């Protein structure tokens, strides 16, 4: 049984991609602080390169990649980079730099696709609710396109909340490496299911397979519950795990070249 708590030993050349990804993420986060804000609580880089719904005014195709190198705060980037180092180091050593990078980017890209699909479905539901409440399509188009300080023609709190939610779906970007990182977590759990993890803020060791299953169920439950004020992209996390699972199963068809 392997005990795992912070990366196996070895020189930096065994995890060049992991180290470079951490450096890139750190530099981008520093730049986002230096360049200032585009609005309350939103850095200019996050506003420009974060991920938006494709049918909105703010979307650009490059955001499918750039969003995973941006973060919303110091704790956000810390925990993502901690997990990247913790799990990515071992996976890069097992697969090699090229295959590891393909896996990482695929999980991040897949997480974005799942997140966009769920967000679009939620936006359509909000749109139908607002149309049924008597708001016009032209008014909803202004909300979607980010026109601020609109006077919502309703005193119903549920309609006001729906309008704010609809605005947020199209004008608040999604950022973070979490989708890719959750793919790494899934990959580690599949390759080393019985390794014991010693993690920050976790009081006792836990086998990787149980940690992955438990975390996945928590994300699924949180995503389905969709509590007001929860700004975590739970389905993006699940998307990273799903795409990671599919890619590993595909690679496992060629067992000779898998490791």
C-alpha positions as CSV (number, residue, x, y, z in Angstrom):
1,X,0.0,0.0,0.0
2,X,1.4,3.4,-1.0
3,X,1.3,6.3,1.4
4,X,0.9,9.6,-0.4
5,X,0.9,13.1,1.1
6,X,2.7,15.6,-1.0
7,X,4.3,14.2,-4.1
8,X,6.8,11.4,-4.5
9,X,10.5,12.2,-4.5
10,X,12.5,13.0,-7.6
11,X,14.1,15.9,-9.5
12,X,12.3,18.8,-11.1
13,X,12.9,17.3,-14.5
14,X,10.3,14.6,-13.7
15,X,7.5,17.2,-13.4
16,X,8.4,20.0,-15.8
17,X,4.8,20.5,-17.1
18,X,3.4,20.7,-13.5
19,X,6.0,23.3,-12.5
20,X,5.5,25.3,-15.6
21,X,1.7,25.3,-15.2
22,X,2.1,26.5,-11.6
23,X,4.4,29.3,-12.7
24,X,2.1,30.3,-15.6
25,X,-1.0,30.4,-13.3
26,X,1.0,32.4,-10.6
27,X,2.2,34.9,-13.2
28,X,-1.3,35.4,-14.6
29,X,-2.8,35.8,-11.2
30,X,-0.1,38.4,-10.4
31,X,-0.9,40.2,-13.6
32,X,-4.6,40.2,-12.9
33,X,-3.9,42.0,-9.6
34,X,-1.5,44.5,-11.3
35,X,-3.8,45.4,-14.2
36,X,-6.7,46.3,-11.9
37,X,-10.4,45.8,-12.0
38,X,-13.0,46.0,-14.7
39,X,-15.7,46.3,-12.1
40,X,-16.5,45.5,-8.5
41,X,-14.6,42.4,-7.6
42,X,-13.7,41.5,-11.2
43,X,-10.2,41.9,-12.5
44,X,-9.7,43.1,-16.1
45,X,-8.0,39.9,-17.1
46,X,-10.8,37.8,-15.7
47,X,-13.4,40.0,-17.4
48,X,-11.6,39.7,-20.8
49,X,-10.4,36.1,-20.7
50,X,-12.9,34.3,-18.4
51,X,-15.4,32.0,-19.9
52,X,-18.9,33.2,-21.0
53,X,-21.9,31.6,-22.7
54,X,-21.3,31.4,-26.5
55,X,-24.6,33.2,-27.3
56,X,-23.8,36.2,-25.2
57,X,-22.0,39.4,-26.2
58,X,-18.9,38.7,-24.1
59,X,-17.9,35.2,-25.5
60,X,-14.7,34.6,-27.5
61,X,-13.5,31.1,-28.5
62,X,-10.1,31.5,-26.9
63,X,-11.9,31.7,-23.5
64,X,-12.3,27.9,-23.6
65,X,-8.6,27.7,-22.9
66,X,-7.7,31.0,-21.2
67,X,-10.3,30.7,-18.4
68,X,-8.4,27.8,-16.8
69,X,-5.3,30.0,-16.2
70,X,-7.3,32.6,-14.3
71,X,-8.5,32.6,-10.7
72,X,-10.8,34.6,-8.5
73,X,-8.7,35.0,-5.4
74,X,-5.6,34.0,-3.5
75,X,-7.3,30.9,-1.8
76,X,-8.8,29.9,-5.1
77,X,-5.4,29.7,-6.9
78,X,-3.6,28.3,-3.8
79,X,-5.8,25.2,-3.5
80,X,-5.9,24.6,-7.2
81,X,-2.1,24.8,-7.5
82,X,-1.7,22.6,-4.3
83,X,-3.8,19.9,-5.9
84,X,-2.0,20.3,-9.3
85,X,1.3,19.7,-7.6
86,X,0.0,16.9,-5.3
87,X,-1.6,14.8,-8.0
88,X,-0.1,16.1,-11.2
89,X,3.5,15.3,-10.1
90,X,2.7,11.6,-9.9
91,X,0.6,11.5,-13.1
92,X,3.3,13.3,-15.1
93,X,5.9,10.9,-13.9
94,X,3.6,8.0,-14.9
95,X,2.6,9.2,-18.3
96,X,5.4,11.6,-19.3
97,X,5.1,15.3,-20.0
98,X,3.4,15.2,-23.3
99,X,0.6,12.8,-22.3
100,X,0.1,14.6,-19.0
101,X,-0.3,17.9,-20.7
102,X,-2.8,16.4,-23.2
103,X,-4.8,15.0,-20.2
104,X,-4.7,18.2,-18.2
105,X,-5.9,20.4,-21.1
106,X,-8.5,17.9,-22.2
107,X,-10.0,17.8,-18.7
108,X,-10.0,21.6,-18.6
109,X,-11.6,21.9,-22.0
110,X,-14.2,19.2,-21.2
111,X,-15.0,20.9,-17.9
112,X,-15.7,24.1,-19.9
113,X,-18.0,22.3,-22.3
114,X,-20.1,20.6,-19.6
115,X,-20.3,23.9,-17.6
116,X,-21.5,25.8,-20.7
117,X,-24.1,23.1,-21.5
118,X,-25.5,23.2,-18.0
119,X,-25.3,27.0,-17.8
120,X,-27.1,27.4,-21.1
121,X,-29.9,25.1,-20.0
122,X,-30.2,27.1,-16.7
123,X,-30.3,30.4,-18.7
124,X,-33.1,29.1,-21.0
125,X,-35.1,28.1,-17.9
126,X,-34.6,31.6,-16.5
127,X,-35.6,33.1,-19.8
128,X,-38.8,31.1,-20.0
129,X,-39.6,32.2,-16.4
130,X,-39.1,35.8,-17.2
131,X,-41.1,35.7,-20.5
132,X,-44.0,34.0,-18.6
133,X,-43.8,36.9,-16.1
134,X,-44.4,39.4,-18.9
135,X,-40.9,40.7,-19.7
136,X,-40.3,41.2,-23.4
137,X,-37.7,39.5,-25.5
138,X,-36.0,42.9,-26.2
139,X,-35.7,43.6,-22.5
140,X,-34.2,40.2,-22.0
141,X,-31.7,40.8,-24.8
142,X,-30.6,44.0,-23.0
143,X,-30.0,41.9,-19.8
144,X,-28.1,39.3,-21.7
145,X,-25.9,41.9,-23.4
146,X,-24.9,43.4,-20.1
147,X,-26.9,46.6,-20.0
148,X,-26.8,47.7,-16.4
149,X,-29.2,49.8,-14.2
150,X,-32.3,48.5,-16.0
151,X,-35.6,49.1,-14.3
152,X,-37.2,45.6,-14.0
153,X,-40.9,46.0,-14.7
154,X,-42.0,43.9,-11.8
155,X,-42.2,44.1,-8.0
156,X,-42.2,40.3,-7.6
157,X,-39.1,39.2,-5.7
158,X,-38.9,36.0,-7.6
159,X,-38.9,37.8,-11.0
160,X,-36.2,40.2,-9.8
161,X,-34.1,37.3,-8.6
162,X,-34.6,35.5,-12.0
163,X,-33.6,38.7,-13.9
164,X,-30.4,39.0,-11.8
165,X,-29.7,35.3,-12.3
166,X,-30.2,35.7,-16.1
167,X,-27.8,38.7,-16.1
168,X,-25.2,36.7,-14.2
169,X,-25.3,33.8,-16.6
170,X,-24.1,36.0,-19.4
171,X,-22.0,38.6,-17.7
172,X,-20.1,37.0,-14.9
173,X,-17.2,34.9,-16.2
174,X,-16.2,31.5,-15.0
175,X,-12.5,31.2,-14.2
176,X,-10.1,28.6,-12.6
177,X,-8.2,25.5,-13.2
178,X,-10.6,23.5,-11.1
179,X,-12.0,21.4,-13.9
180,X,-8.6,20.3,-15.1
181,X,-7.5,19.7,-11.4
182,X,-10.6,17.5,-10.8
183,X,-9.6,15.5,-13.9
184,X,-6.2,15.0,-12.2
185,X,-7.9,13.9,-9.0
186,X,-9.9,11.3,-11.0
187,X,-6.8,10.1,-12.9
188,X,-4.9,9.6,-9.7
189,X,-7.8,7.7,-8.1
190,X,-8.0,5.4,-11.1
191,X,-4.2,4.7,-11.4
192,X,-3.5,4.6,-7.7
193,X,-6.8,3.7,-6.0
194,X,-5.4,2.3,-2.8
195,X,-2.8,5.0,-2.1
196,X,-3.5,6.8,1.1
197,X,-3.8,10.6,0.9
198,X,-2.7,12.9,3.7
199,X,-4.3,16.2,2.8
200,X,-4.4,19.7,4.2
201,X,-7.3,20.3,6.6
202,X,-8.2,16.5,6.5
203,X,-7.8,14.9,9.9
204,X,-7.0,11.3,8.8
205,X,-5.6,9.5,5.8
206,X,-8.1,8.3,3.2
207,X,-7.6,6.0,0.2
208,X,-7.6,7.8,-3.1
209,X,-10.6,5.8,-4.6
210,X,-12.8,6.8,-1.6
211,X,-11.8,10.4,-1.8
212,X,-12.5,10.6,-5.5
213,X,-15.9,8.9,-5.2
214,X,-16.9,11.1,-2.2
215,X,-15.7,14.3,-3.7
216,X,-17.5,13.5,-7.0
217,X,-20.8,12.8,-5.1
218,X,-20.5,16.0,-3.2
219,X,-20.0,18.0,-6.4
220,X,-23.0,16.2,-8.0
221,X,-25.2,16.9,-5.0
222,X,-24.1,20.6,-4.8
223,X,-24.6,21.1,-8.5
224,X,-28.1,19.6,-8.4
225,X,-29.1,21.6,-5.3
226,X,-27.9,24.9,-7.0
227,X,-28.2,26.9,-3.8
228,X,-28.6,30.7,-4.2
229,X,-25.3,32.5,-3.8
230,X,-23.2,29.4,-4.7
231,X,-20.8,30.6,-7.3
232,X,-18.8,27.4,-7.6
233,X,-19.0,25.7,-11.0
234,X,-19.8,22.2,-9.7
235,X,-20.7,20.7,-13.0
236,X,-17.4,22.0,-14.5
237,X,-15.7,19.9,-11.8
238,X,-17.7,16.9,-12.8
239,X,-17.0,17.6,-16.4
240,X,-13.3,17.5,-15.8
241,X,-13.7,14.1,-14.1
242,X,-15.9,12.7,-16.9
243,X,-13.5,13.7,-19.6
244,X,-10.6,12.4,-17.6
245,X,-12.3,9.1,-17.2
246,X,-13.1,8.8,-20.9
247,X,-9.6,9.7,-21.9
248,X,-8.0,7.2,-19.5
249,X,-10.3,4.4,-20.7
250,X,-9.3,5.2,-24.3
251,X,-5.7,5.1,-23.4
252,X,-6.1,1.9,-21.5
253,X,-7.0,0.1,-24.7
254,X,-3.3,0.2,-25.5
255,X,-1.9,-1.1,-22.2
256,X,1.6,-1.4,-23.5
257,X,1.8,2.4,-24.0
258,X,-0.4,3.5,-21.2
259,X,2.3,4.0,-18.6
